[in-house]
Amino acid sequence: MKSKKHILLLAASLLLIFSQCNSPRYVKYQNRAYKKVHHSIEKSENFKTYNKYQKDFLVLANIVKDAYPNYQEYLSTSQWQKNVDLGLANLSVASDTTAILEYQKFLARLKNNHTLVVYPQIYNMGDKIFLFAVFHLTDKWKIFDIHKDYPTELIKTELLAINDIPIDTFFSKIKPYLGEESEEMMYNKASSNILLGRSVFLKQLGLEYKSNPDSMKLTVKDSLQVVKYFMIHAIKFKDGVEWSDKGYGTRQTIAKTDSGYIYRFYPQHKLAYLQLNTFLDKKAFTKGIKSEVPIVFWPFAFNMLRKAYKGKPSGRLANVKPGTENMTKFYEVFFTKLKTTDCENLIIDVRNNSGGDIFYTYQLISFLSNKSDIKIFTRYIKYTDFYKSTNDIKKIQQNYNSLEKTKINYDTLLNVTSLEDDYNVFDKMNDTKFEYYVNTKDKKFSGNVYVLTSPNSASAATAFPVLVQDNEIGTIVGRSPANRTAKQSSFTKFRLPNTSIVVSMSSIYFLRPDILNTNEILIPDYYVPIELSNEDYTFKYVLKLIENKKNK
């Protein structure tokens, strides 16, 4: 009894101490939370001869070969070996920066948005940035925002060259590091300052302005076809550099709010507009903390989460939006209100949605369809040591063993859809005991559904329009989302054993619902190109579709 009291007292003391810790301390501890993942290659004799960057590159490459689902689609055995040899040679003399870029270049060959060097490490390469934004329009690059220190006449000019390097050549040097799943998303990523504006990255690739790496020369052509030259300078970069403060504000090209989700009604068009900028809520973040963070650090994490929902998001919870505590309840309130309005049309906007919990897309689908045979994604995992060391495998093992009466065969691509909660998910959602129960009774919408997508629609926000299209629930308008319709994969983050660099490798293979549809990229029913304007052309396009349908 005495020892039990001591344990309880110790636990209470730890809870009190941890809960008083501030955000930076939590972030520091949370960043240590990822498991270090090893590979059998480390036991080989020649492994010992490499430096730490080469060792971790070899570990990473072998994990990909053994555990990445269907990696052979992107790298044959000979290509894999060629890239391994090249990477080892490039890392014979290296630093953290060169290693990060070499690891990212290797992973980019798999063309998967969930398989990459985890972004904060790329963001933090060096402390200087060239604050400007460009966009690729058809066959041209245009500047659509720039630091306020520079003349506004630069906005909307055609960008011809950077540092006297033609823009197409410049982009081709960056392209191998992007690893995007669609060409449009590659341009979208290159347009951002993740890589284009990082002085340390440009220097690494030999793309810097030779006479002064802290300067950049922009060659542009104005609306009168006059070629001009401008010099801009790198500024100190900190997390949270805001374009609203530093730029002219023309960076905004489509309607967006800071809220996680909002809705509006347009009675004159018999239209409801639902903007979903996330498929996350407090429950999803809580599950993420419990799955990613060791239990001893949970008090830090939940303290951060509480602060985030009070309007002080920071660190890895920076994308928490106050007012998004319960997505299920939000759906129920919205669709209840929708029933009381004279709406025949519903726009669901996921153009700024980077994803979240796929079960919230299933909940949304359940409000939009009365079909009894809705097709969903089939999920597969590669059952290997890597998967077992980075995921909670117990539930899959138990379910598989109870159904098959045998142990799972090692190194197999295992269909887990029938083993987990998304099997018959739409039936389960009617069960009040189900974790994702949602009350759709008398709330279902039976009108015209339009889903707006863009290259910023990623992960679960790619899955949602695919479900809509493959089940013929609505019309997709805009541009192709970020991910492929198949092969969408979860983030599985881990530390490399020698450098502690954090990478993610997808551990789940998704097969699209309509397996007869061979398009790997979601093709919108109506394609609407981006415009450098604050006007929302995609929204206006849907209004025209509604008007045309009414006049038929």
N, C-alpha and C positions, 0 to 999 in steps of 0.2 A: 504493500500500500504506500509505504514511504517513497519508494523509487518512482511509483506512478505520479505522486504529487510533485516530485522533483522534475519529472519530465514535463508535466503540465505547466509548472512554474517557468521552466526554461523556454517552453514554446510561447508562453504569454510574453515573456521578456523580449524574445526575438521579434515577435509581432509588433510590440510597442516600439522597439528600436527601429525596425525596418520601416514602419509606417511613418516615422518622423523624417526619414531620409528624403532629400530633395531629388528633383528630376535628373540632374546630371549624374548623381551617384547611381541611380537606378539604371540609367542608360549604360553606364560603365559596366555594371554587373550583368545587365541583360546581354550586352555584346559578348560576354564570356560564355553565354549560355549554350551556344551551338556546340554540338559534339564534334570532337575531332574524329575523322573517319580515316581508317587505315586500309591498306590493301596488301595482299600476299606478296606483291612485287618487292616490298620493303625487305623481305627476307633473302632476296637474291644477293649474290656476292658483289656484282658490279654496281649495285645500288649505292653502296657505301662510298664509291668514288666520286659521286656527284655533289655539287653544292646544294644548299637547302632549296633554292628555287628550282633547280633541275629535279631534285627528289620529288617535290610536290607536283611538278608538272607531270612526272611519270606516274605518280599515284593517281592524279586526276584523269590522265589519258586512259589508264587501265580500268578505272571505275566506269568511265564512259563505255569502254569496249565490253565490259562484263555486264553492266547493269542498265544502260540506257535503252529503253524499249525501242526496238527496230532501228538501232543506230546505223545498220548497214545500208539503209535507204540514203544516207548522206555521206558515209565514209566506207569505202570498201576496205578490205584488210590491207591492201597495198597502199591505199591513200592514208589510212590510219598510221601505218608505219612511217610513211614519208613525212607526215606532219609531226609525228613524234620526234623523228631524227632532226627535223628542222628546228623544232621548239627547243630541244636539248642544246643544239648548237647556239641558238640565239641567246640562251640563258647561261652560257658558260661564264660570262661576266654580266652581272645583273644587279638590279635594285628592286625595291618593292614596286616602284612604278613600272619598270620594264616587265616584271613578272606579271603584274595585274593585266597589262596589255597583252602579253603573250598568252596567258590563260584565257582571256576574253576572246582573242582571235581564234584559238583552238575551239572553244565552245560555240562561237558564232557559226562555225561550219555546220552545226546541227540545226540551225535556223529554227530556234524555238525560244519564245519570249520568256519562258520559265527556266531556261538553262543559260546561266550567265554568271559573271562575277557580280556579287551583290552591289547594287548601285552606289550606296554611300561611299564605298572605297574609291569609285571612279570620280564621284563628285568632289572628294577631298584630295584628289591628286593636285598638289600645288595649291596656292591660295590666291591665284589671279585669274581673271576671266575677262573676255571681251564681250561686253554686254550689248549684243545685237541679235536679232532674230530674222531668219530668212524662211521663205517657203517656196516649194517647187510647184510650179504651175505649168502643166503640160510639158513643154520643153524649155522652160525658163525658170530661173531662180530670181525671186524678188525680195527686197528688204521690206519687212512690214512692222518692225519696231527697232528702236535704237536708243541708247542712253541720251538723256536730255542735254548732255554737254555738246552734242553734235547737231548739225543743222537739220531741221525738219524736212528739207528738200530731199534728203536721202530716202524718206519713206516712199515705198512703191516703185523705186527705181529698180531696173533690172541689174542684177549682180553678174558681172562678166568674169571677174577674177578676184582671188584673194592672194595677196603677197606676190602678185604677178604670175600666179599659177591659174590657168583657165579653170573656171568653176567645175566643169565636168571632170577634169583631171583631179582637182582637189577632192571632189566627192569620191572618186574611184579609189583614192588612197585611204579614205575613212571607211568605205563600205565593208571591207573585210572584218571590221570590228563590231558591226551592228547586229548581225544575226537575226534580222527581222524575218517574219514569216510571209510578208507580202511586200512587193516593191513599194507600194504606197506608204506602208509603215516605215520602210527604210528611209524614204525621203522625209517622212515626218520626224523620225528620230534624228536624222542628220541636221534637220532644221533647228533642233533645240540646242541648248548650250551644254548638253551632257558631254559632247565631244568637240563640237565645232568651235566653241569659244574658249576651250581650256588651253592656256598657253603651254603648260607642261606636256599635254598630249600632242599639240602641234609640233613642238620641238622634238619630241620622240620620233615623230614620223617625218621629220625634215621639212615640215610645211610652214615653219615660222618665218617671220620677216628677218632675213639674215643679219642686217645691220643693227637691228634692235628687236629682240624677241618680245619685248613688252609693248611693241607697236604692231599694228596691222594695217596693211594697205588694201583698200577696197576700190576696185575698178567698177564703175557703174555706168549705165546708159539711161538718161532721163527720157521723159515722154516725147521730147523733141529729137530723140535719137542722138543726143550729144554725149560723148564719152567724157566722164569726169573721174578724178581721183581724190580719195579722202583718206586721211590717216586717223585711226582711232587708237586708243591706248587701253591697256588692261587695267582693271580696277581690283582692289582687294575684294575677295569673294568671301561671303559668310552665308551660312544656311539662312534661307528666308529672304534673299535679295528680291525685292518686290518690284515687278515691272510697273505697277501702279504708281510707285514712288520714283522710279529711276527712268522709266521710258515715257513715250508719248501716249500710250494707251491704245495704239492701233493694233497691238498684238492680239487683241480679242477679235476673233473672226466668226464666232458663233455664240448664240445666247447661252449664258451660264450664270448660275447663282452660286453663292458660297455655301448654300445649304446642301445637305446630303440628298434630300428629296423634297420637291415642292409640287404644287399643282395650281392650275388656273383654269377658268372657264370662259369660253367665248360664245355667248348665247347667239350672236348673229350668224355664227357658222355651225351652230348645234355641235360644238366641239369642246372637248376637255383636253388639257395639256398636262401631262405628267412627266416631270423631269427627275430622273434618277441618276445622281452623280456617284452613287456607290451601291453595292449590294452587301453592305456591312452594317451592323448595329452592335449594341453593347454585348449581346449574346455571342455574336461572332468574334468580337475582340476577346471576350472572356475565354472562349474555346481556344483561340490562338495562343493566348498566354499560357493556358494549361498544357497545351501540346508542345510549345516551344521553350518555355522557361522552366528550369528546375524548381521544384516545389519550395525550396528554401528562399527563392527570390520572389515568390508570388506576392508577398506584402508590398514590395517595391512596385511591382507591376500594377497591382490593383489600386495603389495610391495614385500612380500616374494616370490610370484610366479614370478615376474619380475626378482628378483635376482637369483632364481633357474634356469631360462632359460638363464641366463648369466653365468652359471657354478658354482653357489654358493648355491646348494640345502642344506637345513637344516630342522631340526624339522620334522614335519609331511609331509613335501614336499621333504624329502631326496631322494625319488625314482624318482624325476623329472630328466629326461635326456635331456641335451641340444641337439637340433636337432630333437626333437619330438613334435614340436609345432602343426603340422597338419597331423594327420594320414590319413585322407581322401586324401589329396594331395599326400602323400607318396605312397598310393596304386595306384593312377592314374599314377604317374610317373613311378613306378616300372612296372606295367602291360603294359604301353605304350612301355617301353624299351624291355620288354619280347617279345612283338609282333615282334620286329625287329631282334630277335635272332633265331637261329635254335634250339630251346629247345623243347624237347618232354616230359620232366620230370620236375616236380617242387616239391622241398622239402620245407615244411613250418615247422619250428622248434619252438615249444612253450614250450620246456622243462624247461626254466627258467622264464616262464611268470606267474606271480601271479594274473593276471586278469585285470579288468578294466570295460570299458563300453561295454555291450553286443551288442550294435548297430554297433560297429566296427567289431565284428565277423560276423554280418549280411552283412555288406559291403563287407567283404572279401569273403564270400560265393557267393555274387552276381557276383564276377569276375570269379568264378570257375564253375558255372553251368548255363545252359540255360533252366533248367526245369521251368515249369510254376506253379508247385505245390510243392514247397519246404516246407517241414514240419518244424515247429518251436516249441519251448517250449510253453506249456500252463501254465500260471501263476495264482496262487491263493493267496489271502490274507485272514487272519482271521480278520474280521471287528469288532474290539473291541476298548475300550477306549485306550489301549496301542497303537494300530496302529494309531489311530487318534491323539494321543499326540506326536508321534515320526515321523510321515510322513506328507507330504503335501497331504491331502485327497481331496482337493476341486475339482481337475480335475476328479477324479474317481466318486465323488458324482454327479457332473454335468453331466458327460457322462452317468452314470447309470440312473439318473432321467429322462434324455431326451429320453433314449431308453425304459425304463420300466414304465415310467410315475408314479413312486412310490418311496418312500424312501427305502434305503437299510435296510434290516432286520439286527438288531444288533446280534453279536455273530454268524456270518455265515462265511463259507469258500466261498469266492466270486471269481468267475472266472473274472479276470481283463484283460485277453489277448485281448478280443474283445473291450475293453473300451479304450485301450491306443495305442501308436504309433506303437507297433509291430504287430498290426492287419494289414494284407496285406502289411507288411513292404517292401517286394521286389517290389511291384507295386509303393509304395510311394517313393522309392529311385530314381525313374525316374522323380519325380516332383521337379523342381528347387526350389520350395517354401518350400519343406520339410527340416527340420533341418539337416537331415543326407543324403541329396541328394549326390549322387556320380555318376560321368560320367563313365559308363562302355562301352559306344559305341566303337566298334572296338578294345576293350582291353581284352575281355574275353579269358581265357586260356582253351584250349580243350584237353590238353595232360594228362599225368598220374600225379596224385597228391598224395604225401606221406606226412603225418603229423607225426612229432616226438613228443612224449609225455613222461612225467615222473611224479613222485609224486610232483614235484614242479610246475606242470601245474595246476593252481587253478582258481576257480570261472569262469570268462569268458573264460579262457584258458582251462577249462574243457568243457564248453559249445561248444566251436568251434569244437573239434574233435568229440563230440557227434553228432553235426549237420552234419558233414562230413560223419560219419559212418551211421547214420540213413537215410540219403538221398542218400547213395551210390555214393558219390562224389569222394572219394579217399580211400587210404589205411592208416591205423593207425599202426605205428611202434614204439616200445619202451616199456615203462612200463605204468601201469594204472595211470591216473592223480589223483589229490588229492580228488576231490569231487565225490559224487554219481551222477549217470546219472539223477536221479530225486532228488527232495528235495534240489537242489542248492538254496541258499537263500541269500538275500542281507544283508549287515551289517546295523544294526539299533542300533546306539550307544546311550546310555543314562547314566545318573548319578543316583546312588542309593541315596535316600533322606537323609540318616543320616551319612554315611561314605564318600559320594562323590566318591566312587569307580566307575570307568567307565566300563560298560559291554556292550556287543553287543548281541542281540537276533535276529535271523533271522525272518523276517516278511513276506517273500514271499515263497510260495511253488511252485516248478517247477516240471512239469510232462514232461518226455522226449518225443521228437517228435514221435519216434516209440513206441507207447504204448504197442505193442505186444512183444517188447523186454524186458524181465523181469530182465536182468542183471542190478543190482544196481550200479556196478562198471563198468566203460568202460573197456572192454577186447580188447587189441590191436589185430589187425589182425595178427601181428607178434610180439611176445614177445622177447625182447632183454634185458637180465639181465645187471645190472650195473657192470662195471669192475673197479678195482682200478688201473687206468692207465690214462695217459694224452691222449691216443689214443681214438678217438671217434668211439667206436664199433657200435653204432646205425647208424651213418652216413655210415660207411663202409658196414653195413648190407643192407642198401637201395641200395648202388652201386651194390651189388651182385644181389639183386632183379631185378634191371634194366638190368644188364648183362644177367641174366637168361631169362628175358622176350624177350630180343633182339635175343637170340640164339634159341628161340622156333620156 
